[in-house]
Structures are given as structure tokens and as C-alpha cells.
Amino acid sequence: MNGAAINGGEQDHGQHAWRYVLDEGFDPAGRSPVHAVQGSWPPGPDAAYRPHPRHRRPLTDPVPADAPPPGLPPLGAGRRPAGRALLAWLEDTRGPRLCRVAGSSGSGRTHLLTWLAAACPPDHPRPGRRVHALLDVEGLTVRSATARLADLLGLTAGHPADLLEALQDGTPRTVVVTDLDRAGGPGLPGMPERVAADLLAPLLSIPWLLLVVEAAHGPAADLLTAAAPGGAVLDLDQPQWTDPAQYAAWCGRLTGHPVDPAATHPSPGLAQLAARTPDAVLDPARTPAERATALADTWWAALPDAERGALTALSTADGPISTDLWATLPGAGGELTVKSAADLLPPPPMADRWRLRPDEVADRVAADRPPVDHGSMMWEVAGGIPVRDDGGPDLAGSEPERLALLLRHASAADPASPMLDELDLLLHAEPATVTAAFQRAEDAGAPATALAEAWRLAAPDRDALARPADRAAVLHAWLTGRDDESAAHCASLAAARWRTVWNRPSAGPCMVALGIGPRAGSLLLSDGSALHLADPDSGELAPVSAPLTSAHPRALTCTPFGGALLLDASGALAPITLDGAVGAPPGALDTLGPCTAVAGHHDALVLGHPDGLTSHATLSTGITHRPGTPLHDGPVTALGVTDADGGTLVVSGGEDGRVWTWMPGRPPLPAPVDRRPHPVTATALGATPAGLLLAAAWSDGLLRLRRWGERHRGADIRLGAPIHSLAITPDGLIVAALPEAVLALTLVG
């Protein structure tokens, strides 16, 4: 095989990294256009080589070349040189794939990267100036950071391996990550390194993905450097990245005490703290961190006792909190004292989310504070929860951040806290805190509970599940079969138009197909290692099984011969013999050509092709029907088929996000039946007792169920993981195959 190989042994990209083969002339450590990537190997010793579908297919820019470029937002504190450097790095096609923004606490790293994301929206007319996701990882774990990043990119994943799989689509992306050093919060001190090793380092293996990460010098930064040894570093403590005159003018506009620009240059956070400190005298010859330590001592010594008590109370929160919650903490002194104390802090990066900053201030306050009694703090915080008429805590009526603070202290006092079993508390608290608490319990060796496992699979750290009712709905799905009482409670809280009937966990990626011919009335179900027959009403497996020929299936279908066909990720269509019945007779597949999706029906196969065309091939006669023009712009990614209106009705989904229906021998409809700005991952059609039912899933995890002819009747469902395939049984069950389970759902009402 010709080409340059990105060898996992040459660069340490982490255990989940992929390996790629590039065309000659491209630097494996640099940026490579997607059309120069010949193929890849997934992680694992038995992984099969995958040809890349976009090889030698250059991407077309969807934004008109003559579109007026947006203006740059203002960048204060003299940071224009740093902003220009980042823009130049983005547009440098020969530059490294990683840029790390370093500097001491208060150097303005987060502000700079927030500016970069605002200056470079995903639809920027210049392709080299596009940021596709801005991920703040403060307080997040590997799981919650993965789920949020996938959500920001229009994907769904709860595990880094799932995200890496989804990113193999060849779409160029730039990801900006802020506050890596605060990942996990104080309760998970090693989390920055874990996020760097398990999530960010594997991302650096993708030739078409760029990563900008805020991380100070330290262990997490060292892991990124090992993954990308030639990465760029922009250290904001270096004076060349701050214009002295602009910085001085900015310092002159700060309110409070006069600030000497020469003594605080180049740190905006140091200047903001100096403006709140009387008689501040700093030595410009010392490092910014050394000056911040000296200034924190002067600032702390000048504080009145009341405000000092309020700031000490803030230091016990273990994370940013609002002024309202801050004012209720023990020792805070109430609303007026907290307001006065807040005026003595540099302004927070996010409105009304206060914590002690820069880090030297937090260290100084903690040095004078007695150890936190997390058990007592837990009960103090719990005292602010409203009470229902029956005397119980009104968790639904409490602020999510109060419940999160309660859970942080409970977890710090006891990693296996009984509060992790309080379903209503978890539903109404901020999700990232719940995920961190479960991670802390897991790290402490606490046995995994049904609720902890359901929370992991639901991956609720996403904007789409911001409402407690939405989280209850997805937790209901994953608790079914694990804790049916809690599942029923979640279903009642969700009041959704769907419910889960059964849930079959799996140790490998799952696929599902409806049985046809001699297998009618059964489901074909693959669990990553074997193909099984299953009862569609219960999910119970029959004794009949067959080994799989691929560990990375793309589509599965039954055939009229009693066997099955498996389409793997490389595009190969392989027959599977099941209980003596063949998937296809010798030679039956020879003339079908390259395909990207497949579905079986009676004596026929429906095929999707890389060029957007679909076809209907009758196996007994060899007759093939193809619509005259492609229904999709790009590859067909999913197919479903059923009997309808005296004929065969096909549904197809594509990389273009469109869902079409058509019938062999008849002209297609004038427009797709659905479309969304994400690739379709699965489709199904079924004639049910309540009428024809259409199911479609997209890469962002949305599963949409619609009854035929009833535009607004159905359900939009998010299960927390990508849906690989769908089947609809004659009784109306919607069977969805996900990476770690097969779930059967039904519409209600």
C-alpha cells in the first residue's frame, strides 16, 4: 500500500486513537485534507482496514466565495497580537493540528479563546476561520466532556470511542477547549490528565481535525505534547502577545484603585486584582504568578472582616455559584455583604457565576480557612430546599445549582453517598455535577448501581436534555430491565408519548433487522460477536446463532433464503449462513455494485449507493429498478422497506440529512418527507395495527417516530447514544440498536 502512514507507535495519541494512511507528500504529523486520506484502522488488535469514502473527493465549500466576511469582535487588554497569532495558526494549512494556549491564572486564556470562537463562527466565509465547537470542561469528566462535545458537533456519544467513530466522516472541524486544568473540579483532582489522555489525545490523531486547548504548563499539558510533539504553544505570560500601549489604555479604564500597567503587564487578571487592592506594589521583574501571590497577600490583608467571611464561604463551594446561592452559605453574611465582597473580586468570565480568581487568591483564602466539614455543609445547603405540603423536600422547586452544591458536598463527605440513589435529586440537579459524583464513587471502588449505569448510558450532559422531564424520559429507557420501579417513576415524570418495552444489554455494537421469508416473525440481532434470532416481543434470544464476519457492521438485513447479509464499514456485503440457511446463493451478489446501505424485503434487496442513488433488485429475476435521479446529495446511509398501497414502499436516509420515500416503478415524491442538518444513521418503515409508521434517526441522536399521514403525531426521542439500525415489528414495536444495547419502544396514545 502506497502512502504515508500515521503510525500509532510514532505518536502517543491515546488508547482510542485511529491510524491513517495518507497520500504521498502529506505530513502525518500535520494537517491533511480529507481527500488525501486513503483509509484507516480503528483501535484494537483485530481491527480491519477501512478505505476512506472521501479519498480523492475534495470537499466543496458550502459558503459562497463572495459572501462578505464578518467583522472581528473587539479584543481588549492589548491582546490583539495574541488574537492575530491564533487566526494565523488557524489558516496555516501547513501548521500543526494542536495549539495550546498557556499562561498563568489570570492571563486571559479563557477570554481569548471565547473571542476566537466568536470571531470564527462555523459558517465563516473563509474555511480556515471556522470554529465548530467551544467546550468548557470546568467540572466535567471524560464522559460528560465527551457527551457535550458530541452535542456541540451535531453528534451523539457517551464514550470517546463512540465520538472517534462518529468523527470518521471526514468533515473538517476545529474544536476549542477551555479550562482543561479545572476538569472534574476539586473532587476529582486527576481529571484534567484523564480528559487529556482519554479524549483530547485521541482527537489529535484525526488528520482533518484541529484542536485549540487552554492548559497551563503541567501534567495535562505534557500529555498533549506527547500526543502532538510539534504542537504550537501560545504562552500569554510572554510579553510579545500583549501590546503595551493598548494594555496601558485598558488598565486606565479599570475602576477602583490606580493600576500601574508596567507592574502588571501582561496579565489582565493581575491588573483587575490590583484595581481592587489599595497600596499595591509589584515587582515587574518577577513572574506573573509570583506577582499574583504577593498581590493576593496584600489584597487579603486589606479586606474588612465581613467581606473576608463572605469570600471564605465562597471558597467552600468547590465550583462557580450565583450570588443568590452564595449569600445563603454559612458565614457569607447575607445578600448585602456578598454584594460588597463580589465587588472586591475580578469579574467572573460568566455572568453571576462566582469563584475565587486568579488561583493565587483562592490559595490565599484557603490557607486561612479551616478544613471544610462537607457533612455539615451538606445539611446547611439542604436547609435551603423548599418543603412540600406533605413535609418532604421540594426538589423540583429548588434551584438546580443548589442541588448540585448539595451533591458535591455529599460526594466529598462520602463518595458512595446514599444521595446518589435519590432519583429525583439527580433529575433536578445540574447534570455535570451528577456525572462527577458518579465518577467519584466509581473511582472510590463503590459498586455500580442500576441508576449509575443508566445515567452513564443516557449521557444526559447535553443541552437537548436540559429539562428534568427529558432526562427522566431517557433514564426510563435505560432503567427498564435494570430497575423497573425507578423506570416506571421516570416514565410518570416524563409523561412522554413513548415508553420502553424491553432493553437487552450487549457487550458490543448492535445491529437489528426484521426477519423475512422463513424468518418472518423473528428479529435478527447482532451483539458485536454473533448474530442471533430473537423474539420481538421480549428480546429473548433463540438458540439459533451464527458468528459475525465483521466487528464493525454498517447494516444488517435478513434475506429470503433464511440467512442474512452484513454490510461492513468498508462497504463489503457478506452473506451469513444461519442455522444452515444461506444469506445468498453463490453469485447472487456479484452484479449489485458498491453499496452503502441495504435492506431485504420478500424476494428483493434494496440498496443504497455512494452517489446518492437507490435501487431495488429482485433476486429471483435479476430485475433492478432505479429512480432516474439521485434522491440524496452524497451517500445513502440507511434504508427501510415495507408493503404499502399494493406495492413496496422504501424509505431512505442520506448523509445529507434527508429522508425520502419511494415505490419501485412509480415516480418519487416531489420533496423528502423529512430533513435535518445531520446525517441519517437509521430508518425503518412498518405496517402496524395503528397504521403505517416511519422511524428515522440522525447522527445527533434524535430518533423521530411519525405515523403516516399524521404530520405532528408521534415522538422525538433521544436515547443518549447513536442509533445504528431500526426495525418496526408488525405489532408496532420500534426496535433500536445502539452501541451497548437493543431497545424496544412503543408509542402510547
N, C-alpha and C positions, 0 to 999 in steps of 0.2 A: 504494500500500500504506500503510495507516494504521499508526501505531505509532511508538515511539521507537527509533531505530537506534543501536546501538553501532558507531560507525564506526572502522575501523582507523586512519584518519588523525587522529582526535581523541586517541587514546591509543596509546602505543607498547607494544603487548603482545608484540612479537617476531614473527619471520618466520613462525611456525607458528600464529599466532592465528586464531581464527574470528571472524566478525562475526555479530551477532544483531539481530533486530527484536523489540522488546518492545511489549506493550500500552501504550496511552496512560496516562500518570500514573506510570510507573515510571522511576526514575533510572538511566540507562545506566551510570553510574559506581558505583552502589550495588548492593545485593543485590536480586535479583528471584526470586520463586518460579517454579518450573519451569512452572506453568500459565499464567504471564504471558508466556512466550516464544513468539512466533508462528513463528519459523523462524530459519534461519542460512545462512551461506555458508562453506564450507570455505576454507582458504587456496588461493591460486593464481588467476591471471587468468581461467581458463576455468571456475571453479567454478560449479556450478548451485545455485540456491536450494533449501533443504530445508525443507519445513514441519515444525514440531516435533510429534512424535506425542503429547506430553503437554500441548499447548496446550489450555487450558480443562478440563483433567482434574486437579483438585487431588489431591495425594498424600494417602493415608490413613496415619495413624501406626500402625505395627505394634505398638507397645508400649502396653499398657493404661494408661489415664489414671490409674487408682487404684493403680498399682504404687508401692511405697514407694521414694522416692529414695535412692540410695546416699549414705553419708556421705562427706565430703571427707577425703582423706588429709592427714596433718599437713604443714605447710609451715613450715620453720624459718627461722632467721636474720632474723626480723622481716619476712618477705616477704608477709605477709597482704594488705597494701594492693595489692601488685602482682598477687597471685592474684585478689583481688576485681575488679580492673580488667579482667583478662583474661576472667573469667567474664561480666562486664557487657558487654564487647565482643562475646563470642560470642552473647549473647542479644539484642543490639540489632539488630532487623530493619531499621533504617534506617542502620546503621553501614557503614563501608567494608568491602570484601572482603579487604583486606590489613591485618594488624597486624604490624609489625616490632618485635622485641624487641632493643633496642640496649644498649650499655653496654661498659665496658672489660673486658679479660680478667680473670676472677676475680669478676665482678659477679653470677654465679649465673644467667646466662641459660639454660644447658642444664638446670640443676636445675629452674628454674621451669617450663620447657616440658615436661620429663618429668613433673613434678607435674600439669600441666594435662591431659596425655594420660591419666594415671591417674585424675584426678578426673572425666573426661568420657569414659567408655567409649562405644563405638559404639551400645550398646543402652540408653543412659541414658534414663530415663522422660521427661525433658524434652528435646524435639527440639533445642532451642537449646543444649544442653550435650553435644554429641557430637563426639568427635574420632575420625576414621576411619583415620588413618594417622599414625604418628610416624616420620619419616625422618631418620636421622642421616647427613649427607652427608660427614662427615670421610673424606678419602681417596678419595671417589667421583668419577667422571667424569660427564659428561652421560649417557652410555649406561648406566653402572651405576646411577646415581641413578634414571633412568627405569625400568629393569627392576625395581629394588627397590620403588619407589613403586607401580608397577602391581601387583606381587605383594602388597603390603600392602593394596591396594584390591580384591583379588579379580579382577584383570585381568592381561593379559599384553601386554607391549610392550617393544621394544628401542630404540625411537626416539621422540622427543617427539611426532611427528606421529601415530604409532600410538596413543599414550596419549591425545592430544587427541581422536582419533576415538572411542576407547572411552568417553571421559567425556561424549560427547554423549547418553548415555542419559537424562539429566535427573535423575539421582539426586543429591540434595544431599549434599555431602561437605565435611568440614573436614580439612585437611592441616596438620600441624605439621612444620616443617623445622628441625633443629638443626645447628649448626656449619657454616653455609654458608661462613664465611671459611676453613675448613680443607679445603674440597673439593679433591680432586686431590693433596693433600699437597705437600711441598716440591718434588717433581719436576715439578709442573705448576702453576706459580705463578699463571697466569691462569685457572685452572679455576673459582674462585668466580664470576667475571664470566660465564663461559660457561654455567654452570649457571643463573645468574640470567636471562641473556638467552634461552637456548635452551629451558629447561624451565619455570622459575617464571613468567617474564613471560607466556608464552602461557597458562599456567593461570589467570592473573588475568583473562583475557578471558571466562571461563565465568561466566555470571551467578549460577549456583547453587553455586559452589564458593568456600569461604573458605580463606585461606592465612595461617598464622602462621609467621613466619620469624625465626630468630635470626641477626642480622647486625649487626656494628658499623658505625659510620659509615665509608664508603669507597666504592670503585667499584662493588662488587656491590650495596650498598645504594642507590646512586644509580640503578642500572638498575631496581631495583624501584620506586623513587619515580617514575621516568619512566613506568613501566607503570601505576602507580596513584597519581597525584599527590595524591589526597585520603586516602591510607592513614594508619592510625593508627600512632603510634610510641610505644612504652613504653621509655624510657631508664632503665635500672636505676641509672645513675650519679646520677640526680636523687633527692634525699633524700626526697621525698614518697612514694616507693614502698617505703620501709622504715620500719617502726615502731621509733623509737629505743629504747623500753623493752624491747620483745621482742628487738631486736638485742643490746642490752647483756646481757640474761639469757642469750642464746645464746653470746655471747662468754665469759661467765663459766663456761660448761661446757666450753670447749675445754681440752684437756690441753696441758701444756708451759709455756712462759713466760707470764706475765700479759699480757693484751691490753687496751689502752685503747680502749674502744668509740668514744669521741669521735674518736680519731685514725684509726680505720679505717672508720667509718661512711661509706657504706652498703655496703661491699664485703666479702662473706663470704670471698672468696679472699684478700684482703689480711689479714683477721683470722687466717685459718688459717696464712698465712706468718709473720705476726708472732708467733704462738704457737710457731713453730719457730726464732725468731731472738732471741738474747739481746741485751738492751740496745737494743731497737728504739725509736727516737724518730722520730715522724712529725709533719708539719705538716698539721693538718686543713684549712688554708686552700688547700692545693694540690689538684689534681685527683686522682682515684683512680689514674690511670695514672702521674702524676708521683710519687705516694707509693709506688706499686709499684716504680718504677725505683729510688728511693732505698733502699727496703727490700731489694730484691734485692742491691744492693751490700753492705749490712750483713750480710745472710744469707750471701752467698758468702764474704765475708772471714772469717766465724766458723767455716767448715767445716774439719774435720780433713782432712789430705791424702788419706787413704784414701777417705773418702766423696766428696771432691771428684773423685777419679779415677773413682769409680763413676758419679757424675752426669754427668761429661764423656762417659763411654762411653754412657750413656743418650741423650745428645744426638745421637749419631751414628745412632740407629735410624731417624730420619725417619718416626716414627709410634709409636703406643702398642704396648708389648710387655709380656709377662708377666715376673714376677720370675725365673722359671727361665731364660728366654732372655736376659734382661738380665745374669744372673750369668755367662753364657758369653762375653759380649762382651769384646774386647781392652781391658785396662785396668780392667775392672769390679771385679776383686779377689775374685771368688768370692761364694758364697751369703751368708755372714755379713756381708760388707761391703755387699753390695747391700741386705740387710735393714735394716742400720743406716742406709744412705743413704735408703731409702724412708721411714723414719720422719722424715726431715728435709724431706719434701715434703708439700704438701697432699694429702689423699686423692684418688684418681682417681675420676672420675664413674662408671666401670665397674670392677667388682672385678678386681683384678690386671691392669689394662691401664694401664701407667705411661708417662707422658711428663712433660716439664718444664712446669709451670704455676704461676702465670699466665705469660703471654707474656714479661713482663719478666724472669722467671727464666731462661727459655730463651735470651733475648737475652744475658743476662749471662754464662751458661755458654759460649755460642758465641763471645763476644768473647775469651775466654781460651783457646779451643781452636784448634789448628792446622787448616788445611783438611783435610777428610775425604778420604782416599785410597780412593775407592769400589772400585777394583780390588782393593786389598789386603783391604779389608773383605769383599768378596765371597768371597775364598778363606778368610778366617778363619771366616766363617759356614758355608761349605761344609764345613769341617773337622768340624763337629758333626753332620753327616748320618751315620746308621748305614751300615755296609757289609754287603752281601750276602755269602753264601758264595762267590760267584764273583768277588768283589772289586769289583763295581760298587756305586754308591750306592743305598741302600735308600730310595727316595723315598717309597714307600708307608708305610714305618715311621718317617718323620720327621714332626716337628710341622708342620702347615700354616703356622704363623706363622714358623717358621724358613725355610721355603722362600720365603715372601713377603718376608722380610727379605733373603734371598739375591737374589731377583729385583729388589728395589728398588735394591740396590747395583749389580747388573749393569746395570740400565737407566740408572742415574745415570752409570756409567762409560762406557757405550756405548748410546745409545738403540736401536740396531739390534742389540743383543746376540744372539749365537747361542743364548743360553738361551731366547729366545722361540721357537725351533724345537724345544725339548725337550718333547715332548708329555707325557711322564709327569710332568715338573716342573710343567707348567701344570695338569694334572689334580689334583695333590695340594696345590698352594699355595692360599692364600686367594684366592678369585676376584676380589675388588675390586682386589687388587694386580696381578693378571694383566691386567685390563682397563686399569688405569692405565699399565702398561708398554707395552701395545699402542698406547695413545693417545699416549704419549711418542714411540714410534717413528714413528707416523703424522705427528705434528707436526714431527718432525725430517726428514721427507721420505723416510723409508725405504719401499721398495716394499712394497705389501701382499702378504702371503703367503697361501697357501690356508688355513693354520691361523689366521691373524689374521682372515680373512674368516669362517671357520666359527665362531670364537669370538664375533665380533660378532653373527652371526645366531642363535647358540644363546642369547645373552643369559643367561649362567649365574650372574649376580649375584642369585640368588633363593634363598630358603630351601628351595624344592622341589627344588633341585639341590645340596643341601649335601653329599651323598655323592659321592666321586670316580666311583663306578660310574654314578651318574645323569648326571654331566657327560659321562662317556665315551659314554653312550648317545646323548645329543643331539648331541655332536660327531661321532659316527659318521654321523648323518643328514646333517649339513651338509658333512662332508668327502667324502661319496660323490659321485663325479664330479669332484671337485677334487683330491683326493689319496687314491686308493683304497687305497694301502698303509697310510696312517695311519687311514683309515676302518676297515679290517679290524682293525687293532690296537685301536682303540677298541671295536669290536664284541666282540672277545675279552675285553677288560677288563670290559665292561658285563654280558656274559652275560645279555642281555635276551631276552624271549620274542618279539622282533620285530627286523626288520632293514630297512634301506632298500635298495630295488632300483634306483631311479633318482632323479635330482634335476635338475630343469630350472629354472635361474635365470630371473628376469624383472625387467624394469625398472619394472613397475607392479603394482598389486594384482591378484591372480589369482583366477579362479573356474574350477570344473571341473564337468562333468556327463557322465553316461554316455549314449552315443548310443542312440537307439531308432529303430524303423522303418527307413527306408533308411540311417540312420547307425549301425545296430547293429554292434557290433564296434569302434567307434571311441570316442575321447574328444572331447568339446568342451572346449576350453581357452582361456580368455581371459587376456591378459597386460597388461591395462590400456589397450591401444590397439587391439587386434584380436582377433577370435575365430578360432580355428584348429581343424582336425581333427588329432588326434594318435593315434599308435599306443600303446595302453595298456600294452603290454609293455616299451616302451623310452622312451616320452615323445617320440619323434621326431615332428616336425611334418610333416603332409602339405601339398602345395601349396595346398590349399583354405583360404581365409580370408575374413573379412568385417570391415569396420570396426565398432567398438563405438559405440553411441549414448550411452553414459554412462561417465564416468570414475570413478564411484563405484557399481559394481554391488552389489546386495544378494544376488541369487540368479540362477542361470543354469540353464536346462533345455533339453533337446532336445524337439522336437515330432514327432508322427507324419508331418508334412508334409516333413521333411528340413531345416527351418530351426531356429531357436532363439527362445526368449523370454528377455528380460533384465528383471529386476526391479531398478529403481534405488533409491537411498536415499530418494527422495521418495515411493516407493510406486507409481510408474508402471510398468506392464507393457508392454514394447515388443517387437514382433516383429522378428527379424533374418533377412534373406534370406542364405542360404549356398549359394554355387555354383548360383544360380538357383532354389533351393528356398525357399519362403516359411516364415516362422515360424508364421503363422496366416492363414487366408483373411480377407478384409475382413468385419468384423462379428462374427467368432468370439469376440472378447474383450469385446464390449460389455456383456454381461449378467453378467460374473463378479464385479463389485463390487470394493471396495477389498481389497487383499491385502498381506500382509507376508512371505509365503514361497510358493514354487511348486516343483513337481516334475512332470515329464512321465513318462507310462507308457502304452505302446501307444497307444490312441485316446483317452486321457484326460489331464486335468490335475488334480493335487491342489493345493489352495490353502489357505494359512493366512491368518487374518483378524485384525484388530486386537483383536477382542473375545474371542480365545481359541478361536474355532470353527475347524474344518477342514471342507473339502468336497472331494468327488470329482466332477468334471464330465466326462462323456463328450462329446467334441466332435462326433462324428457324429450323435448322437441328441439332444443338448442336455439329457440327464437328469443331474441333480445329486443326490448323496447327501450329507447332512449328519448327523453324530451329533446326538442330541437336545439335549445339553448341552455347553457348552464343556469341552474337555479341559484347558485352560490358564487360569490366572489372569493375564490380560494377553495381549499379542500373541503369536501363533505366530511363532517366529523361524527355524525350519528344518524341512525335510521330506525324506523319502526314501521310496521305494516299490519293491516288487519282487513277483514271483509267488511264492505260497506256499500250500500246502494247498488247491490247486484254485481259488484266488481271488487277490485283490490284497491285499497286506499293506502298510500305511502306517506309517511312524514319524514322529512329530512332536516337536519340541522347542520350548520356550517361554521367554519372558522370566522365568518363574517357576522355571526350572531343572529342570523335569520333562521326562521323555522317555516318551511314550506310544506304544503300537502299537494299531492297529485295522484292521478289514476292512470295506469298504463292504457294507452290508446285514446286518451282524452287530453285536451289542451290544459295546461296548468292554470291555476287561478291567476288573476292579474296582479296580486300582491301577496307577500308572505302573510301567514296567519299570526306571526309574532316576530318581534325583533328587539334585540337589546345590544348594547355596545360591548359585548363579551362573547367569546367563542362558545358555541353549544357543545356540551360534553355528552349528553344522552337525550334520546327521545323515545317515546312509545305511544302506540295507539291501541285502544281496546274497545270492543263492543261489550258493554256491561248492562246489567238489568236497569240501570238508570239512564242508559243511552251511551252514545259514543264518548269516550274520554280520551283527552290528549294530555300527555305529560312531556315536559321539556325541562332540561337543566342546563345551566350555563356555568362558565368557569369561576364566577364569583360565588358559587354555591347556591344560587337561587334555583329552587325546584318549583315550577309553575304547573298547576293542575287546572284544566278547564274542560267543562262539559261542552260538547259540540253544540254550537248554535246559541249558547248562553254565555255571552261575552264576559260578564262580570261574576259568573258563578263558578266557584272553585276555591283555590287557595294558593298563596305564595308561601313557600316553606324554605327555611334554612336549617340544615342539619349539622353545620359546623365542619363539613368535610366535602371534598369534591365527589360528585356522583358520577361513577364510571359507566353505569348502564342502568336501564329501566325496563320493566316488563309490567303489563297490565293483564291480570287474570280475568277470565270470564265472569267471575263473581265481583269484580270491581276493585280488587286489591292492587295497589301500586307498589311494586317491589323494586327497591332501590339498592344498588350495590355501591358500597363506599370502600375506602381503603381497609377498614378494620371490621366491617360488619355488613350484613344484608338486613335491611329493614323492610317490613311490610306495613303500608299505610292505607288508610281508607278515608274518604270524605264523609262527613257527617252533616245531616240536614240537607 
